[in-house]
Amino acid sequence: MKLRTILSLAGITALATVALVACSSTSNSSNTSSSEADKKETIVMGTVGTTKPFSYRDENGELTGFDIELARAIFDGSDQYELTFETTDGSGQFPGLDSGRFDLLGNNTSYTKERGEKYLYSYPTASTPSVLAVPKDTDIQSYDDIGGHSTQVVTGTTTAAQLEEYNTQHTDKPVDINYTGENITQILTNINDGKYDFKIFDAPTVNAIIADQNLTNLKTIELEAAEKPFIYYVFSSDNTALQSFVNDRIKALNEDGTIAKLTEQFFGKDYAPTAEELAVPNE
């Protein structure tokens, strides 16, 4: 009896030891995974979430669009960064970047000289030709005809700066600029309803909204551009490490055709930059 008891106790002790080792191994593995996750820096991308096809919510309420899906591809598999999104209205994007609320912006963001002096830009991610969105019965036939007509703009945008400059050069017949926090869908709806006369915006967005919202009173007039317009991601001036990471990924995703596929998916056409066009603006 004593021998059996001793053997039984020895067996229990051995099993307990194995269980403890296994638990310790599992715990160590779990801690390692947790530790690796903790090492990643969380990156918050500010976006509006209402500017289809760049940044919007699908029928399930999930953020999607060109800027969103390209950002996901850029950060996919990174052992350094973990990407999250946070939405804001159009006028809150750059103040959010200034305050540190956002680490980068991605929402059909173009380049201006004023922004370039304050922020860092990525390589271009897509070209976005501009159009005039106007009522079908308008007397506006080209950019030369916008004087004396009304429009809405968001403070600090490329269009706002462009029209403010226009007014300094056309003091006899300036554009009636109305500053707003409304999104582009509402702005185009206002024109369709006869509240304002025109809007300058990129062709992919305007065409998508006219079709989706059935804005049957609108038409577009293509604008000539001295330089090919592009969109970018934007960072605070001290975030060179994040800028470098994003630019390396943009280059790789452009080379493997991912950017071309995303522009075709969301814009209906290949608007990917060429290899020669991959450069930070004004550098």
C-alpha positions as CSV (number, residue, x, y, z in Angstrom):
1,M,0.0,0.0,0.0
2,K,2.7,2.4,0.9
3,L,4.5,1.7,-2.4
4,R,1.3,2.3,-4.4
5,T,0.7,5.5,-2.5
6,I,4.2,6.7,-3.1
7,L,4.0,5.9,-6.8
8,S,0.5,7.6,-7.1
9,L,1.8,10.7,-5.4
10,A,4.9,10.8,-7.7
11,G,2.6,10.6,-10.7
12,I,0.5,13.4,-9.5
13,T,3.5,15.5,-8.8
14,A,4.9,14.8,-12.3
15,L,1.6,15.7,-14.0
16,A,1.4,18.9,-11.9
17,T,5.0,19.8,-12.9
18,V,4.2,19.3,-16.6
19,A,1.0,21.4,-16.3
20,L,2.9,24.2,-14.6
21,V,5.6,24.1,-17.3
22,A,2.9,24.2,-20.0
23,C,1.0,27.0,-18.3
24,S,4.3,28.9,-17.9
25,S,5.1,28.4,-21.6
26,T,1.6,29.5,-22.7
27,S,1.9,32.5,-20.3
28,N,5.3,33.5,-21.7
29,S,4.0,33.2,-25.3
30,S,1.0,35.3,-24.5
31,N,3.2,37.9,-22.7
32,T,5.5,38.0,-25.7
33,S,2.7,38.6,-28.1
34,S,1.3,41.2,-25.8
35,S,4.7,42.8,-25.4
36,E,5.2,42.9,-29.2
37,A,1.7,44.6,-29.6
38,D,2.6,47.1,-26.9
39,K,5.7,48.0,-28.8
40,K,3.7,49.3,-31.8
41,E,3.0,53.0,-31.9
42,T,-0.7,53.8,-32.5
43,I,-1.1,56.2,-35.5
44,V,-4.3,58.2,-35.7
45,M,-5.3,59.3,-39.2
46,G,-7.8,62.2,-39.3
47,T,-10.4,62.0,-42.1
48,V,-13.8,63.5,-42.8
49,G,-15.6,60.3,-43.7
50,T,-18.2,61.9,-45.9
51,T,-16.3,62.6,-49.1
52,K,-17.0,59.7,-51.4
53,P,-15.0,58.2,-53.1
54,F,-12.0,59.3,-50.9
55,S,-13.3,58.7,-47.4
56,Y,-16.9,57.6,-46.5
57,R,-18.9,55.0,-44.7
58,D,-20.3,52.0,-46.6
59,E,-23.8,50.5,-46.2
60,N,-22.5,48.7,-43.0
61,G,-21.2,52.0,-41.5
62,E,-17.6,51.0,-42.0
63,L,-15.0,53.6,-43.2
64,T,-13.8,53.0,-46.8
65,G,-12.7,55.0,-49.8
66,F,-9.5,55.5,-51.7
67,D,-7.6,57.3,-48.9
68,I,-8.8,54.8,-46.3
69,E,-8.0,51.6,-48.2
70,L,-4.6,52.9,-49.3
71,A,-3.8,53.8,-45.7
72,R,-4.7,50.3,-44.6
73,A,-2.4,48.9,-47.3
74,I,0.4,51.2,-46.3
75,F,0.3,50.1,-42.6
76,D,-0.7,46.5,-43.2
77,G,1.9,44.1,-41.7
78,S,3.9,46.9,-40.0
79,D,5.8,45.8,-36.9
80,Q,6.3,49.5,-36.0
81,Y,2.9,51.1,-36.3
82,E,-0.8,50.3,-35.6
83,L,-3.2,52.4,-37.7
84,T,-6.6,53.8,-36.4
85,F,-9.0,56.3,-37.9
86,E,-10.8,59.3,-36.4
87,T,-13.4,61.4,-38.2
88,T,-13.8,65.2,-38.0
89,D,-15.5,67.8,-40.1
90,G,-13.6,69.5,-42.9
91,S,-12.5,72.5,-40.9
92,G,-11.2,70.4,-38.0
93,Q,-8.5,68.5,-39.9
94,F,-5.5,70.8,-39.7
95,P,-6.3,72.0,-36.2
96,G,-6.4,68.4,-35.2
97,L,-3.0,67.8,-36.7
98,D,-1.7,71.0,-34.9
99,S,-3.0,69.8,-31.5
100,G,-1.6,66.3,-31.8
101,R,-5.0,64.7,-32.0
102,F,-4.0,63.3,-35.4
103,D,-0.7,62.0,-36.6
104,L,-1.6,62.3,-40.3
105,L,-4.4,63.4,-42.5
106,G,-5.9,61.6,-45.4
107,N,-9.0,63.0,-47.1
108,N,-8.5,64.2,-50.7
109,T,-5.8,66.6,-49.4
110,S,-4.0,68.7,-52.0
111,Y,-0.9,70.8,-51.7
112,T,-0.8,74.6,-51.1
113,K,2.3,76.7,-50.6
114,E,1.0,77.9,-47.2
115,R,0.5,74.3,-46.0
116,G,3.8,73.2,-47.4
117,E,5.6,75.8,-45.2
118,K,3.9,74.4,-42.1
119,Y,3.4,70.6,-42.7
120,L,5.2,67.6,-44.2
121,Y,3.7,65.9,-47.3
122,S,3.9,62.4,-48.6
123,Y,4.5,61.4,-52.1
124,P,1.4,61.9,-54.3
125,T,-1.1,59.0,-54.2
126,A,-3.3,59.9,-57.1
127,S,-3.9,62.7,-59.6
128,T,-7.3,64.5,-59.3
129,P,-8.3,66.8,-62.2
130,S,-10.6,69.6,-61.1
131,V,-14.0,70.6,-62.5
132,L,-16.6,73.3,-62.1
133,A,-19.8,71.9,-60.8
134,V,-22.6,74.2,-62.0
135,P,-26.4,74.2,-62.7
136,K,-27.3,73.1,-66.2
137,D,-28.9,76.5,-67.0
138,T,-25.9,78.5,-65.8
139,D,-24.2,81.3,-67.8
140,I,-20.8,80.0,-66.5
141,Q,-19.0,78.4,-69.4
142,S,-15.4,78.5,-68.0
143,Y,-13.3,79.6,-65.1
144,D,-13.2,83.1,-66.6
145,D,-16.9,83.4,-65.9
146,I,-17.0,82.8,-62.2
147,G,-16.7,86.5,-61.2
148,G,-19.9,87.9,-59.6
149,H,-21.1,84.3,-58.8
150,S,-21.4,82.6,-55.4
151,T,-19.8,79.5,-54.0
152,Q,-19.1,77.8,-50.7
153,V,-15.6,76.8,-49.5
154,V,-14.1,75.3,-46.4
155,T,-11.5,77.6,-44.7
156,G,-7.9,76.6,-45.4
157,T,-8.6,74.4,-48.4
158,T,-6.9,74.8,-51.8
159,T,-10.1,76.1,-53.4
160,A,-10.5,78.7,-50.7
161,A,-6.9,80.0,-51.2
162,Q,-7.4,79.9,-55.0
163,L,-10.6,82.0,-54.9
164,E,-9.2,84.4,-52.3
165,E,-6.3,85.0,-54.7
166,Y,-8.8,85.4,-57.6
167,N,-10.6,88.1,-55.7
168,T,-7.4,90.1,-55.1
169,Q,-6.9,90.1,-58.9
170,H,-10.6,90.8,-59.8
171,T,-11.7,93.5,-57.3
172,D,-14.1,94.9,-59.8
173,K,-16.1,91.6,-60.0
174,P,-15.1,89.2,-57.2
175,V,-16.5,85.8,-56.4
176,D,-19.0,85.8,-53.5
177,I,-17.2,83.4,-51.2
178,N,-19.2,81.8,-48.4
179,Y,-17.2,79.9,-45.8
180,T,-18.8,76.7,-44.5
181,G,-18.3,73.6,-42.5
182,E,-20.6,71.6,-44.7
183,N,-19.3,68.6,-46.6
184,I,-19.0,68.4,-50.3
185,T,-22.2,66.4,-50.7
186,Q,-24.3,69.1,-49.1
187,I,-22.4,71.8,-51.0
188,L,-23.2,70.2,-54.3
189,T,-26.8,69.7,-53.2
190,N,-27.0,73.4,-52.4
191,I,-26.0,74.2,-56.0
192,N,-28.4,71.7,-57.4
193,D,-31.2,73.4,-55.3
194,G,-30.2,76.9,-56.6
195,K,-28.7,78.3,-53.4
196,Y,-25.2,78.9,-54.9
197,D,-23.7,79.1,-58.4
198,F,-20.7,76.9,-58.6
199,K,-18.1,74.7,-56.9
200,I,-14.6,73.9,-57.8
201,F,-13.7,70.3,-56.8
202,D,-12.1,67.2,-58.1
203,A,-13.8,65.2,-60.9
204,P,-13.9,61.8,-59.1
205,T,-15.7,63.2,-56.1
206,V,-18.1,65.4,-58.1
207,N,-19.1,62.7,-60.5
208,A,-19.6,60.1,-57.8
209,I,-21.9,62.5,-55.7
210,I,-23.9,63.6,-58.7
211,A,-24.6,59.9,-59.6
212,D,-25.2,58.8,-56.0
213,Q,-27.4,61.7,-55.0
214,N,-29.3,62.0,-58.3
215,L,-28.4,65.7,-58.6
216,T,-30.0,66.0,-62.1
217,N,-29.7,69.8,-62.2
218,L,-25.9,69.7,-62.2
219,K,-23.2,69.4,-64.9
220,T,-19.4,69.7,-64.8
221,I,-17.0,71.8,-66.8
222,E,-13.4,70.5,-66.9
223,L,-10.7,73.0,-65.8
224,E,-7.3,73.4,-67.4
225,A,-4.5,73.2,-64.9
226,A,-1.0,74.6,-65.3
227,E,0.3,71.7,-63.2
228,K,-1.1,68.2,-62.8
229,P,-3.1,68.2,-59.5
230,F,-2.4,65.4,-56.9
231,I,-3.6,64.4,-53.5
232,Y,-1.3,63.4,-50.5
233,Y,-1.2,62.4,-46.9
234,V,0.0,65.2,-44.6
235,F,2.0,65.1,-41.3
236,S,3.1,67.5,-38.7
237,S,6.4,69.2,-39.4
238,D,8.4,67.1,-36.9
239,N,7.1,63.7,-37.9
240,T,9.8,62.9,-40.5
241,A,10.0,59.2,-39.4
242,L,6.3,58.6,-40.2
243,Q,6.7,60.5,-43.5
244,S,9.6,58.4,-44.5
245,F,7.7,55.1,-43.6
246,V,4.6,56.2,-45.6
247,N,6.6,57.3,-48.6
248,D,8.5,54.0,-48.8
249,R,5.2,52.1,-48.7
250,I,3.6,54.4,-51.3
251,K,6.6,53.7,-53.7
252,A,6.3,50.0,-53.2
253,L,2.5,49.9,-53.6
254,N,2.8,52.0,-56.7
255,E,5.3,49.7,-58.2
256,D,3.2,46.5,-57.5
257,G,0.1,48.1,-59.0
258,T,-1.9,48.4,-55.8
259,I,-2.5,52.1,-56.2
260,A,-3.6,51.8,-59.8
261,K,-6.1,49.1,-58.7
262,L,-7.5,51.3,-55.9
263,T,-7.9,54.3,-58.2
264,E,-9.8,52.2,-60.7
265,Q,-11.9,50.7,-57.9
266,F,-12.9,54.1,-56.4
267,F,-12.5,56.6,-59.3
268,G,-13.4,54.4,-62.3
269,K,-10.0,55.1,-64.0
270,D,-6.3,54.7,-63.4
271,Y,-5.1,57.9,-61.7
272,A,-2.0,56.5,-60.2
273,P,1.1,58.7,-60.3
274,T,4.0,57.7,-62.5
275,A,7.4,56.6,-61.0
276,E,8.8,60.0,-62.0
277,E,6.0,61.8,-60.2
278,L,6.8,60.2,-56.8
279,A,8.3,63.2,-55.0
280,V,7.4,65.3,-52.0
281,P,5.9,68.6,-53.4
282,N,8.2,71.7,-53.4
283,E,11.3,69.8,-52.4
